[in-house]
Amino acid sequence: MSTKLSGPGSTRTSGRGPVGPGLPRTARTARHHAPVTATGLVVKVILLGLVAGIALWAAFPLVEAEKWVGLALLAATTAGLFYLYLTPRHIPAKYLVPGTLFLIAFQVFPVLYTASTAFTNFGDGHRGSKDDAIVAIQSSSVKQVPGSTEYALSVATAGDPATGALVFLVTDPATGAVSAGDADGLRRLDAADVTVGSGGKVTAADGYTVLNFGQASARSQEITDLVVPTAGGALRSSGLSRAYEGRAIRAYDAGCDCVTDSESSKRWTADAATGSFVAADGERLAQGWQVNVGLENFSRVLTDPNISGPFFGTLLWNFAFAIGSTGFTFGLGMAIALALHSPRMRGTNLYRVLLILPYAMPSFAMLLVWRDMFNTDFGLINNLFGLGVDWFGEAWSARVAVLLVQLWLGYPYMFLVATGALQAIPKELTEATSVDGASPWQSFRAVTLPLLLVALSPLLIASFAYNFNNINAIWLTTEGGPFPADNPRNGATDLLITYTYRLAFGAQGAEFGMAAAVSIFIFAIVATVSAISFRNTRKQEEVYS
Amino acid sequence: MTTYAHPPAVDRTAAGRRRNRWLAQVGWRHVVGVLAVAFSLFPILFVLSAALNPLGTLSSTSLVPTGGVSGENFANLFADTAFGHWFVNSLLIAGLASFVSIFLSSLAAYAFSRMRFAGRRVGLLTLLLIQMFPQFLAIVAIFLIFTTVTDLWPAIGFNTPWGLFLLYMGGALGVNTWLMKGFFDTLPRELDESATMDGASHAQVFFRIMLPLVAPILAVTALLSFIGTINEFMIANVFLTDTESKTLAVGMFGLVAGERNNNFGMFAAGTLLTAVPTVLVFQLLQRYIVSGLTAGAVKG
């Protein structure tokens, strides 16, 4: 079987004696009491020292930010690592822990986090807590009213003038005291640390870079949007050199759990089920908070006709895409492998080297190249054949184009593996069928194909699972399009994963909770399909042995 | 095999028949081969022609360079963009990520293949299951996690190769571990048992006996993981926003995202340069790749 071709055949040459010359041979002891070698000890000390160093480096920012849970976790992990590699026990864990740590931190934890957001309405307008929403509502309603205090303003940053976080340096006209304000609030600066120029404007301050006019006007939108909450309302800029302290028009009242507008006296009551403030006429404030919505996201996917219709359409195409990508590449790759597989054939090596070039080209770049080759106006395909087809404009031509690109990218791989598997099929078998009078086609059907499928089915399943979530193939070519006129969220070539991406980051506003729910559906589908197919292959038995 | 009822009467017809037989048995194979090579090569030829096209636009590029040949696109690529940075970033991240991930998963595979412990079967199944949840789907969570990380430790936060490297390491175990466990399983157990009898520790068995024996397969798996990482676009695109911190995939996507017509020549030149290291290693390792792939590796 070709699966067993792997290691030994090519490796036997590099085999050495079972034990290197440098090893001590005196102690014939069991594995657990094997002698400690000098190299082993040195490596262990260096690695553990490195761990301690990294832990120490990581600890300081945690202490500074007073993240005690994180610090405890760090300390526990480090202590655990030291224990594990200093004790002679727990040998399997010594080998499993390094990879598992990364797995937990960067795969399991994000996945669980994602799964937990599937039960919330987390997304645009529902990001933080209720208190955050109230602060946001109040400070964004700040208006300049008669009698508002005006301050001299200098815009500064704590870092790079172009990208650093903005800070307002304001001088109180009455007292001359200078304060620094950002989205967290206003704090007083020591008079010794600042230089105040004429007109009360701050020209320099320790720890801040004051922006010049050009730098400030480049970021004027951010400056306009910055609201510094204060005790009596909030501070906003008015131009680049003045700031005013305005009063919030909208205020939260804990008594009625509602927000009231003092100008129109309109009232929005908190609705804990949806996480937003709702007025009697149904109007919702844009700023809401994150609440637990239970299974609502899941039931919306299945029952809301605006979502479930496109969702099942996408699911169907997703299967067609994965099966088509795998099937066509395998079919073509196998056909070419069969054609080149003949003892009388010369130059097979040259063919092989040239054939697999697409496999070695960077696929992200070639996907973009193919996208441009399908371009209606200047694309190579239309130019070569004298066509004027808008390939990515029609649902079916876009699907054909995407599958053709997949075929080009994928068939060299299938050609390679089919060639390998063909070489592993004993010649006697096919010769025996031809002696018995079978036609080449019969011998292919009865002998070669079944043997190929047995050898390659784990690969085909893996290829299916990979293509099921092949986001690059779609995102770098059609981006999921073309979209029906009435639904900008769900295009004809969208896979579930690109659909999810658009839900989470799309122009229609982020719906992280909904995206997470769809992710869980995708996970369940892929896991089920793979489990069923793996059960039907012999791979399973081999793996558990 | 075809049999001929009448033996050839004249030399000329005999030669004709031989040619026919050659066509029927070998010739058509060459026709298929040439067609397949043409299908494989024409987009690559197009890229080559675009890279050499002095005008550097998509609309003026045809399959063969007709408007003269120049290296202007290559020069522009280095002069106008941070291509050098992208190239180094990509090689660094992909090289390091493939090396470390292969090492981590071979460690785990050794434990799964040679040791018996509580939770071994559950561990293997869990790995397979977790791997089916594409890391990309957790991008929102990853984004939030790394926002905190960037605040605390800017050195491993957004726009750093180290942060992206750590993130890729989350997927180091998984499919690779399964694959490598399969390779380890094919090595006869007598090898490490006799070493143990001679007093070798488990670490010596792993580093001095097992690793050298599977080295060619490790090389192939590392190459595939390298290609997979170089081609990773979606996560890197969220992660790297500074021009100089970008990888090839993110940077070159930016080249043709806005003005897809005008920058096409530079993009094509970049594509060719990106392919150089992989094609070289590919041809070197071709022999191993066939056996390695048949054993179940999938290109990322």
Interface residues (C-beta under 8 A of the other chain):
Chain A: S2 T3 K4 L5 S6 G7 P8 G9 S10 T11 S14 G15 R16 P18 V19 G20 L23 P24 R25 T26 A27 R28 T29 A30 R31 A34 P35 V36 T37 G40 A58 P61 L62 A65 K67 G70 I91 P92 Y95 L96 P98 G99 T100 F102 L103 A105 F106 Q107 V108 F109 P110 V111 Y113 T114 T117 A335 I336 A339 L340 S342 R344 M345 G347 T348 Y351 R352 V353 L354 L355 I356 L357 P358 Y359 A360 M361 P362 S363 F364 A365 M366 L368 V369 W370 D372 M373 N375 D377 F378 G379 L380 N383 L384 W408 P412 Y413 F415 L416 V417 T419 G420 A421 A424 S434 A455 L456 P458 L459 A462 S463 A465 Y466 N469 I471 N472 W475 L476 I497 T500 Y501 A504 F512 A515 A516 S519 I522 F523 V526 A527 S530 E542 V543 Y544 S545
Chain B: M1 Q25 V26 W28 R29 H30 V32 G33 A36 V37 F39 S40 L41 P43 I44 F46 V47 T57 L58 S59 T61 S62 L63 L104 S105 L107 A108 Y110 A111 M115 F117 R120 R121 G123 L124 L127 L129 I130 M132 F133 P134 Q135 F136 L137 A138 I139 V140 A141 I142 L144 I145 D151 L152 W153 L166 L167 M169 G170 G171 A172 L173 G174 V175 T177 W178 K181 G182 F183 D185 T186 L187 L191 D192 S194 A195 T196 M197 D198 G199 A200 S201 H202 A203 Q204 F206 R208 I209 P212 L213 V214 A215 P216 I217 I227 I230 N231 F233 M234 L248 A249 M252 F253 V256 R260 N261 F264 F267 A268 G270 T271 T274 A275 T278 V279 F282 Q283 Q286 R287 Y288 I289 V290 S291 G292 L293 T294 A295 G296 V298 K299 G300
